[in-house]
């Protein structure tokens, strides 16, 4: 399944980002733009074919037996050294409004666990990103 498809750091990062975007089973144009921008910033757009990776992700997504193990596998390939930065990007991709729903909260908790983030750090990052999104939407601080 996914272990035979995702086998390097670049793919793992892209698939983690896809998983964050598609947690609500909706991939809006705004989410695609946000994801694409992140992939460009990281230089992944030149090292992987994003469309092919998205097709690969969708081919196994419904068959992920244990989401925690899946995230653990991706994080083990990514080998992050800046865990808070990675987590903050995942938070940004999970939310497209200032509120997190239960599925997004559960996913972000699983990611935080695999990144060995304590609850305080994870909560601060989530609140910061949610407030930034609120400012972007409402145009007030």
C-alpha positions as CSV (number, residue, x, y, z in Angstrom):
1,X,0.0,0.0,0.0
2,X,1.4,3.5,0.9
3,X,4.8,2.1,1.9
4,X,5.4,0.9,-1.6
5,X,4.3,4.3,-3.1
6,X,5.9,6.8,-0.7
7,X,9.6,6.0,-0.1
8,X,11.5,9.3,0.1
9,X,11.5,12.5,2.0
10,X,10.0,14.7,-0.7
11,X,7.1,12.3,-1.4
12,X,6.5,12.0,2.3
13,X,6.2,15.7,2.8
14,X,3.9,16.1,-0.2
15,X,1.7,13.3,1.0
16,X,1.5,14.7,4.5
17,X,0.5,18.0,3.1
18,X,-2.1,16.3,0.9
19,X,-3.5,14.4,3.9
20,X,-3.8,17.7,5.8
21,X,-5.7,19.4,2.9
22,X,-8.0,16.4,2.2
23,X,-8.9,15.6,5.8
24,X,-12.3,17.2,5.1
25,X,-12.4,15.3,1.7
26,X,-12.6,18.7,0.0
27,X,-9.7,20.2,-2.0
28,X,-10.6,23.8,-2.8
29,X,-8.8,26.0,-5.2
30,X,-7.5,28.1,-2.3
31,X,-6.1,25.0,-0.6
32,X,-4.5,23.9,-3.8
33,X,-2.9,27.4,-4.2
34,X,-1.7,27.3,-0.6
35,X,-0.3,23.8,-1.0
36,X,1.4,24.7,-4.3
37,X,3.0,27.8,-2.8
38,X,4.4,25.7,0.1
39,X,5.8,23.1,-2.4
40,X,7.4,25.9,-4.4
41,X,9.0,27.4,-1.3
42,X,10.4,24.0,-0.3
43,X,11.6,23.4,-3.9
44,X,9.5,20.2,-4.1
45,X,7.9,21.3,-7.3
46,X,11.2,20.7,-9.2
47,X,11.9,17.4,-7.5
48,X,8.5,15.6,-7.7
49,X,5.5,15.7,-10.0
50,X,2.8,17.1,-7.7
51,X,-0.1,15.9,-9.9
52,X,1.3,12.4,-10.0
53,X,1.8,12.4,-6.3
54,X,-1.7,13.6,-5.7
55,X,-3.0,10.8,-7.9
56,X,-0.8,8.3,-5.9
57,X,-2.1,9.7,-2.6
58,X,-5.7,9.4,-3.7
59,X,-5.1,5.8,-4.9
60,X,-4.5,4.6,-1.3
61,X,-6.1,7.2,0.9
62,X,-9.3,5.3,1.5
63,X,-7.3,2.2,2.5
64,X,-5.1,3.7,5.3
65,X,-5.8,1.2,8.1
66,X,-4.3,3.3,10.9
67,X,-3.9,7.0,10.5
68,X,-1.4,7.3,13.4
69,X,0.9,4.6,11.9
70,X,0.5,6.4,8.5
71,X,1.6,9.7,9.9
72,X,4.4,8.0,11.9
73,X,5.6,6.5,8.6
74,X,5.6,9.8,6.8
75,X,7.4,11.6,9.6
76,X,10.0,8.9,9.8
77,X,10.8,9.6,6.1
78,X,10.7,13.4,6.5
79,X,13.1,13.3,9.5
80,X,12.2,16.9,10.5
81,X,14.7,19.1,12.4
82,X,12.2,22.0,12.6
83,X,9.2,20.3,14.1
84,X,7.3,23.4,15.0
85,X,7.7,24.8,11.5
86,X,6.4,21.6,9.9
87,X,3.5,21.4,12.4
88,X,2.6,25.0,11.7
89,X,2.4,24.3,7.9
90,X,0.2,21.3,8.6
91,X,-2.1,23.5,10.7
92,X,-2.3,26.1,8.0
93,X,-3.2,23.4,5.5
94,X,-5.8,21.9,7.8
95,X,-7.8,25.0,8.4
96,X,-9.3,27.4,5.9
97,X,-11.1,29.3,8.5
98,X,-10.4,30.4,12.1
99,X,-12.0,27.3,13.6
100,X,-10.9,23.7,13.7
101,X,-13.4,20.9,13.4
102,X,-13.1,17.6,15.3
103,X,-11.5,15.7,12.4
104,X,-8.8,18.4,11.9
105,X,-8.1,18.6,15.7
106,X,-7.7,14.8,15.8
107,X,-5.3,14.8,12.8
108,X,-3.3,17.7,14.2
109,X,-3.0,15.9,17.5
110,X,-1.7,12.8,15.8
111,X,0.9,14.9,13.9
112,X,1.9,16.6,17.1
113,X,2.4,13.3,18.8
114,X,4.6,12.0,16.0
115,X,6.6,15.3,16.0
116,X,7.0,14.9,19.8
117,X,5.4,18.3,20.5
118,X,4.0,18.9,23.9
119,X,0.4,20.1,24.3
120,X,1.5,23.7,25.1
121,X,3.6,24.1,21.9
122,X,1.0,22.5,19.7
123,X,-1.8,24.6,21.2
124,X,0.2,27.8,20.8
125,X,0.9,27.0,17.1
126,X,-2.7,26.1,16.4
127,X,-4.0,29.3,18.1
128,X,-1.5,31.5,16.3
129,X,-2.4,30.1,12.9
130,X,-6.1,30.3,13.7
131,X,-5.8,34.0,14.7
132,X,-3.7,34.7,11.6
133,X,-6.5,33.2,9.5
134,X,-9.1,35.3,11.4
135,X,-7.1,38.4,10.7
136,X,-6.8,37.6,7.0
137,X,-10.6,37.0,6.8
138,X,-11.8,39.9,8.9
139,X,-8.9,42.3,8.1
140,X,-8.7,43.4,11.7
141,X,-6.3,42.6,14.6
